[in-house]
Amino acid sequence: MALSQRLQLRQTQSLVMTPQLLQAIKLLQLSHLDLGAYVEGELERNPLLERDTGEETGGPSEVEAEPGPPEPAAGPRDAADEWLADNLDTSPASIEARLDTDFENVFPDEAAPGPARAAEERPGAYSEWSGVGTGGRDGDDYNLEAFVAAEPTLTDHLAEQLALTVVDPAERMIAHYLLDMVNEAGYLAGDPAEVADKLGCPLAKVEAVLAKLQTFNPSGVCARTLAECLAIQLRERDRFDPAMQALVAHLDLLAKRDIAGLKRKCGVSDEDIADMIAEIRRLDPKPGLRFGSAVVQPVVPDVFVRQAPDGTFIVELNSDTLPKVLVNQTYYARIAGRTKKDTDKSYLSDCMQSAAWLVRALDQRAKTILKVASEIVRQQDAFLIHGVEHLRPLNLKTVADAIGMHESTVSRVTANKYMATHRGTFELKFFFTSAIAAADGGEAHSAEAVRHRIKQMIDAERPDDVLSDDTIVEKLRAAGIDIARRTVAKYREAMRIPSSVQRRRDKQMKAAVV
């Protein structure tokens, strides 16, 4: 076959991912916090974008200088100044007569305050009580959070005790190095031998400083292991006897609920081991968590669902999570008419297209979220009415086919989005669960509903009749749910529910303590 060059016309179809399409896809999967940060960046980058505050402001549209506003009329502050001037004699002679002294004796380095200076200082003090003026409670610079005491952190709490306990400069340096290695739970996340090697000091000195730190409040702080943390707290309570030492040394048996093994290791009776376990339960395994814990941000729902009087459900978007931006057409018209350079015209044109596309993409994102959420509510109305036991199996394809969208679009919309209902706030992906076949060939069951039923069965079991996985399978099949034993075990472990053997030991231990 001879090789030759030739021209051919070929017609093909392909998907071209334009920058605008990539931006729209990116906006779909962003949470409202990430979306807000993205829009803030666009507002800083694009001069044609502005926030929609609901008020008609000049903003960047006012290129030319406008005449200034008229002087404001006399308000409450002017009336306050007149009242102070009429009722208080602030002349130097009057003040010197009342105080029986001279200004030179009180402020030797400053001149006597005149009426102008006195007028400047009075409104601040007066407005603190009346709420009038720049320093008052109604002023723009008044910040109520400035009067709220900051929550002390664990590091600050330990540093205050360190300043009163350790005096030697070398020991204080070692102590500060060790405190920097204490994590949020209050444990020392490091090896004293490595600290001694890095600081070039004897290991015994580091151990001595660590022993001082372990006497700090809260009790058990700066421990290296859980056993050491509990031992420190027991010593302070004068309860660290040989039997308790043996119990702390065998916490693995306590975790396994092996009461018989603990009694052999400690050499005590049933009543004594119950008292010792109760004492261990009263200790704090993570003493550092009570200080400076991170603030937990509440989940802000993107969609609200409420029930109408006729029994249907109304789906609404949370307007607080939707960025409100506008394109300043007036500013663009003024600037574009005065622009002479081609580069400037190209820049303005790009900004205009980008701003218009962003506004359109945000609107399309809101409509898509509302459409997907409405279809989810329509599919899972039984859950909203009766509870989690009536949650239906649902996948992305079912919702995508119902609203005429692609599965990938539905997947992006449901990512990092939350729905607030009268039964609680749920992530949109919560409503998509796999199906478990029915034993009698009827309608399939949702995996989430089956997990909820398993948890209910385990919570209702008696101490003398703990359900095994096989027994749970038999009960579920009797209820019309065809499920395997390994699936029950997987769901149980996902809910952090121990096995039947561990649950039996735990219930027996609680009964012995009571």
C-alpha positions in Angstrom: 0.0 0.0 0.0 1.5 3.3 -1.1 1.7 6.2 1.4 0.3 9.5 0.1 -1.1 12.8 1.4 -4.7 13.8 0.7 -7.4 16.0 2.1 -10.6 14.6 3.5 -13.8 16.0 5.0 -15.1 14.1 8.0 -18.0 14.9 10.2 -17.8 13.8 13.9 -19.5 14.7 17.1 -17.5 15.4 20.3 -18.1 17.1 23.6 -16.1 20.3 24.0 -15.6 21.4 27.6 -15.5 25.1 27.3 -14.3 27.2 30.3 -17.9 28.3 30.9 -19.2 24.7 31.0 -16.4 23.7 33.4 -17.3 26.6 35.6 -21.0 25.6 35.7 -20.0 22.0 36.5 -17.8 23.2 39.3 -20.5 25.4 40.8 -22.9 22.4 41.0 -20.8 20.4 43.3 -19.7 23.2 45.6 -21.2 23.6 49.1 -22.7 26.9 50.0 -19.5 27.8 52.0 -17.2 27.0 49.1 -19.6 28.8 46.7 -19.5 31.9 48.8 -15.7 31.9 48.8 -15.7 31.4 45.0 -18.1 34.3 44.4 -16.1 36.5 46.7 -13.0 35.9 44.6 -15.0 36.7 41.4 -16.2 40.0 43.0 -12.6 41.0 43.7 -11.4 40.0 40.2 -14.3 41.3 38.1 -15.1 45.0 38.3 -18.5 44.6 36.6 -19.8 42.3 39.4 -21.4 43.7 42.5 -23.5 42.4 45.4 -27.2 42.6 45.2 -28.0 44.3 48.5 -31.5 45.2 47.5 -30.7 48.9 47.6 -29.9 51.3 44.7 -26.4 52.5 45.3 -24.1 54.4 43.0 -21.3 51.9 43.5 -18.7 51.8 40.8 -21.1 53.2 38.2 -20.4 56.7 39.5 -17.2 57.5 37.6 -17.5 61.2 37.6 -17.5 63.2 40.8 -20.9 64.0 42.1 -21.9 66.9 44.3 -21.6 66.0 47.9 -24.6 65.4 50.1 -26.2 68.2 52.1 -25.1 68.8 55.7 -27.2 66.6 58.0 -29.7 68.4 60.2 -29.1 68.7 63.9 -29.7 65.3 65.5 -29.7 63.9 69.0 -25.9 64.4 69.3 -26.2 68.2 68.7 -29.0 68.3 71.3 -26.8 66.4 73.7 -23.9 68.9 73.2 -26.2 71.8 73.8 -27.5 70.3 77.0 -24.0 69.6 78.3 -22.9 73.1 77.4 -25.9 74.7 79.2 -25.6 72.6 82.3 -21.9 72.0 82.8 -19.5 74.9 83.3 -16.2 73.6 81.7 -14.2 76.8 81.9 -10.7 76.4 83.5 -11.5 78.9 86.2 -14.7 77.1 87.3 -12.9 73.7 87.3 -9.9 75.1 89.3 -12.4 76.6 91.8 -14.2 73.3 92.3 -11.1 71.2 92.6 -9.1 73.8 94.6 -6.0 73.4 92.4 -4.4 74.6 89.2 -4.1 72.8 85.9 -0.4 73.2 86.0 -0.3 70.9 89.1 -2.5 68.2 87.5 -1.2 68.3 83.9 2.2 70.0 84.0 3.2 69.0 80.5 -0.2 69.8 78.8 -2.0 73.0 78.2 -5.3 73.6 79.8 -8.1 72.1 77.8 -10.1 74.7 76.0 -13.8 74.5 74.9 -12.9 72.8 71.6 -11.0 69.9 73.3 -13.7 69.5 76.0 -16.3 69.3 73.2 -14.3 66.5 71.5 -14.0 64.5 74.7 -17.6 64.8 76.0 -19.5 62.9 73.3 -17.5 59.8 73.6 -18.2 59.5 77.4 -21.8 60.6 77.0 -22.6 58.3 74.1 -21.3 55.3 76.0 -24.5 55.5 78.0 -26.9 57.2 75.7 -26.0 55.3 72.5 -25.3 58.6 70.6 -22.1 59.3 68.8 -19.3 57.3 67.2 -18.3 55.6 70.4 -21.9 54.6 71.4 -23.7 51.4 71.3 -25.4 52.3 68.1 -22.2 53.3 66.3 -20.7 51.4 63.4 -17.5 50.5 65.3 -19.3 49.0 68.3 -18.4 45.3 68.5 -20.3 43.3 71.2 -17.9 40.4 70.7 -15.0 42.5 72.0 -16.5 42.2 75.5 -16.8 38.4 75.4 -14.1 36.6 77.3 -12.0 34.3 75.1 -12.1 30.6 75.9 -8.8 29.5 77.4 -6.9 26.8 75.5 -5.2 23.9 77.0 -1.8 25.3 76.2 -2.6 28.6 77.9 -3.9 26.9 80.9 -0.8 24.8 81.3 1.5 27.7 80.6 -0.1 29.7 83.5 0.7 26.8 85.8 4.2 26.4 84.4 5.0 30.0 85.3 4.2 29.3 88.9 5.7 25.9 89.2 9.0 25.7 87.3 11.6 28.4 88.1 14.8 27.0 86.6 15.4 28.5 83.1 16.6 25.2 81.7 13.7 23.2 83.1 11.3 25.8 81.9 12.7 25.5 78.3 12.2 21.8 78.4 8.7 22.2 79.8 7.7 24.6 77.0 9.1 22.1 74.5 7.0 19.3 76.0 3.9 21.4 76.2 4.1 22.1 72.5 3.9 18.3 72.0 0.6 17.9 74.0 -2.4 17.2 71.7 -6.0 18.3 72.1 -6.8 15.3 74.2 -4.1 16.2 76.7 -1.6 13.4 75.8 2.1 13.9 75.2 2.5 13.0 71.5 6.2 12.4 71.6 9.1 10.4 73.1 11.1 12.0 76.0 14.2 10.3 74.6 13.9 12.2 71.4 13.3 15.4 73.3 16.4 14.8 75.3 18.4 14.1 72.1 17.2 17.2 70.4 17.7 19.5 73.4 21.1 18.0 74.3 20.1 17.3 77.9 20.0 14.1 80.1 16.9 11.9 79.7 16.5 11.9 83.5 16.1 15.7 83.5 13.4 15.5 80.8 11.6 12.8 82.8 11.7 14.9 85.9 10.2 17.9 84.1 7.5 15.6 82.6 6.7 14.4 86.1 6.1 18.0 87.2 3.9 18.6 84.2 1.8 15.5 85.0 0.9 17.1 88.3 -0.9 20.0 86.6 -4.6 20.5 86.3 -6.6 18.9 84.7 -5.6 15.6 86.3 -4.1 13.2 83.9 -2.7 15.7 81.5 0.7 15.2 79.8 0.3 11.4 80.0 1.8 9.2 77.3 -0.8 6.4 77.4 -4.3 5.8 78.6 -3.0 3.6 81.4 -0.7 6.4 82.6 -3.5 8.9 82.4 -5.8 6.8 84.5 -3.0 6.0 86.9 -2.3 9.7 87.5 -5.9 10.4 88.3 -6.2 7.4 90.6 -3.0 8.5 92.5 -4.6 11.9 93.2 -7.7 10.1 94.5 -5.5 7.8 96.6 -7.1 4.7 94.9 -4.0 3.3 93.1 -3.6 0.2 95.3 -2.1 -3.0 93.9 -5.4 -4.4 92.8 -6.1 -1.2 90.8 -2.6 -1.3 89.4 -3.3 -4.7 88.0 -6.6 -3.5 86.5 -5.0 -0.6 84.8 -2.2 -2.8 83.5 -4.8 -5.1 81.8 -7.2 -2.6 80.2 -7.4 -4.9 77.2 -9.3 -7.4 79.3 -11.7 -4.6 80.4 -12.3 -3.7 76.8 -13.2 -7.3 76.0 -15.5 -7.4 79.0 -13.5 -10.4 80.4 -14.6 -10.0 84.0 -13.4 -13.5 85.0 -9.9 -12.7 83.6 -9.8 -9.4 85.5 -10.8 -11.0 88.8 -7.9 -13.5 88.4 -5.4 -10.8 87.5 -6.5 -8.5 90.4 -7.2 -11.2 92.9 -10.5 -9.7 94.1 -14.1 -10.7 94.4 -17.1 -9.9 92.2 -18.2 -7.0 94.4 -14.7 -5.5 94.5 -14.2 -5.8 90.7 -17.5 -4.1 90.2 -16.5 -1.2 92.4 -13.1 -0.9 90.7 -14.7 -0.8 87.2 -17.1 1.8 88.4 -14.2 3.9 89.7 -12.5 3.6 86.3 -15.7 4.7 84.6 -15.7 7.9 86.6 -12.3 9.0 85.3 -11.7 11.3 82.4 -9.8 9.4 79.6 -9.2 12.7 77.6 -8.7 15.5 80.1 -7.6 18.0 77.5 -10.9 18.1 75.6 -12.5 20.4 78.2 -10.2 23.3 77.2 -10.3 25.2 73.9 -12.2 22.7 71.9 -12.8 23.7 68.3 -16.1 25.4 67.6 -18.5 23.0 65.8 -20.1 24.8 62.9 -23.8 23.8 62.6 -25.0 22.5 59.3 -26.8 25.1 57.2 -29.4 23.4 55.0 -29.6 24.3 51.3 -33.2 23.2 51.0 -36.2 23.4 53.4 -39.1 21.0 53.2 -42.4 21.7 55.0 -45.7 20.0 54.9 -48.7 21.9 53.5 -52.2 21.7 55.1 -53.4 19.4 52.3 -50.6 16.8 53.2 -48.3 17.6 50.3 -44.7 18.8 50.8 -43.4 22.2 49.8 -39.7 22.4 48.8 -38.0 25.8 49.1 -34.4 26.9 48.7 -32.6 28.5 51.5 -32.0 32.1 50.2 -29.3 32.7 52.8 -27.0 30.2 51.1 -27.5 31.6 47.6 -25.0 34.3 46.6 -26.7 37.4 45.2 -24.6 39.2 42.5 -25.5 41.5 39.7 -23.9 42.8 36.5 -23.4 46.6 36.6 -24.5 47.5 33.1 -24.3 51.2 33.8 -20.7 51.1 34.8 -19.9 49.0 31.7 -21.6 51.5 29.4 -19.8 54.4 30.8 -16.4 52.8 30.7 -16.8 51.1 27.3 -17.7 54.5 25.7 -14.5 56.1 26.9 -12.1 53.2 26.2 -9.7 53.7 23.3 -7.2 50.9 23.5 -8.0 47.5 22.0 -6.6 45.7 25.0 -8.9 47.6 27.4 -11.9 46.9 25.2 -11.0 43.2 25.1 -10.6 43.1 28.9 -14.0 44.8 29.4 -15.6 42.4 27.0 -14.2 39.4 28.8 -15.3 40.7 32.2 -18.8 41.3 30.8 -19.1 37.8 29.4 -17.7 36.3 32.6 -20.0 38.2 34.8 -23.1 37.4 32.7 -22.2 33.7 32.6 -21.6 33.6 36.4 -25.0 35.1 37.1 -26.6 32.7 34.7 -24.7 29.7 36.2 -25.7 30.6 39.7 -29.4 30.8 38.6 -29.1 27.5 36.8 -27.5 25.9 39.9 -30.3 27.1 42.1 -33.0 25.7 39.7 -31.2 22.4 39.4 -30.9 21.9 43.2 -34.6 22.7 43.6 -35.5 20.3 40.8 -33.5 17.4 42.2 -34.6 18.1 45.8 -38.3 18.1 44.7 -37.9 14.8 43.0 -36.2 13.3 46.1 -39.1 14.5 48.2 -41.6 13.0 45.8 -39.7 9.6 45.8 -39.2 9.6 49.6 -42.6 11.0 50.8 -43.2 7.8 52.8 -40.1 8.5 54.9 -41.2 12.0 55.6 -44.6 10.8 56.7 -43.9 7.6 58.6 -40.2 7.6 59.4 -37.0 5.8 58.4 -38.5 2.4 58.3 -40.4 3.4 55.2 -37.3 4.8 53.3 -37.4 3.4 49.8 -34.5 2.2 47.7 -33.3 5.0 45.4 -30.5 5.5 43.0 -29.2 8.3 40.9 -30.5 6.9 37.6 -34.1 7.0 38.9 -33.9 10.7 39.8 -32.0 11.5 36.6 -34.6 9.8 34.4 -37.5 11.5 36.2 -36.1 15.1 35.8 -34.4 14.5 32.4 -30.8 15.0 33.5 -27.6 12.9 33.5 -26.6 10.8 36.5 -23.4 12.8 36.9 -25.3 16.0 37.2 -27.5 14.5 39.9 -24.4 13.2 41.7 -22.8 16.7 41.7 -26.0 18.4 42.9 -26.4 16.0 45.8 -22.8 16.4 47.0 -22.3 18.6 50.1 -26.0 19.7 50.1 -28.4 19.3 53.0 -32.1 19.2 53.4 -34.0 20.3 56.5 -37.2 18.4 57.2 -39.5 18.0 60.2 -37.6 14.7 60.9 -34.2 16.4 61.0 -31.5 17.7 58.6 -30.1 15.1 56.2 -27.6 15.2 53.4 -29.1 14.7 50.0 -27.1 11.5 49.5 -28.8 10.0 52.6 -31.9 9.4 50.5 -30.0 7.2 48.0 -29.8 3.7 49.4 -29.3 0.3 48.0 -32.1 -2.2 47.7 -32.4 -5.4 49.7 -34.7 -8.0 48.1 -37.9 -9.1 49.8 -38.2 -12.7 51.0 -41.7 -13.1 49.4 -40.7 -11.5 46.1 -42.5 -8.2 47.0 -41.2 -4.7 47.0 -37.5 -4.3 47.9 -36.4 -2.8 51.2 -34.0 0.1 51.7 -30.7 -0.7 53.2 -31.0 2.2 55.6 -34.4 1.0 56.8 -32.9 -2.5 57.4 -30.1 -1.0 59.4 -32.6 1.0 61.5 -34.6 -2.2 62.1 -31.5 -4.1 63.2 -30.6 -1.4 65.7 -34.1 -1.4 67.1 -34.0 -5.2 67.6 -30.6 -4.9 69.4 -31.7 -2.0 71.6 -34.8 -4.0 72.7 -33.0 -7.2 73.5 -32.9 -8.4 77.2 -29.7 -9.2 79.1 -30.6 -12.8 79.3 -31.6 -13.1 75.6 -28.9 -11.4 73.5 -29.6 -11.8 69.8 -26.9 -13.3 67.6 -26.5 -12.5 64.0 -28.2 -15.7 62.9 -31.2 -14.9 65.1 -31.4 -11.4 63.6 -31.4 -13.0 60.1 -34.2 -15.3 61.0 -36.3 -12.5 62.5 -35.7 -10.3 59.4 -36.7 -13.1 57.0 -39.8 -13.6 59.1 -40.6 -10.0 58.5 -40.1 -10.4 54.7 -36.5 -9.2 54.3 -34.1 -11.6 52.5 -30.7 -10.8 54.0 -27.4 -12.7 54.5 -25.7 -13.1 57.8 -22.5 -11.4 56.6 -24.7 -8.4 55.6 -26.1 -8.2 59.1 -22.6 -8.3 60.6 -21.5 -5.6 58.2 -24.4 -3.3 59.1 -23.8 -4.0 62.8 -20.2 -3.1 62.6 -20.9 0.0 60.6 -23.2 1.2 63.4 -20.4 0.4 65.9 -22.5 -2.3 67.7 -20.4 -5.0 69.3 -20.9 -8.7 68.7 -23.5 -10.7 70.7 -20.7 -12.1 73.0 -19.4 -8.6 73.9 -22.9 -7.3 74.3 -23.7 -10.1 76.7 -20.5 -9.4 78.8 -21.3 -5.7 78.8 -24.9 -6.2 80.0 -23.6 -8.6 82.7 -21.1 -6.0 83.8 -23.7 -3.3 84.0 -25.9 -5.6 86.0 -23.1 -6.4 88.4 -22.3 -2.7 88.9 -25.9 -1.8 89.6 
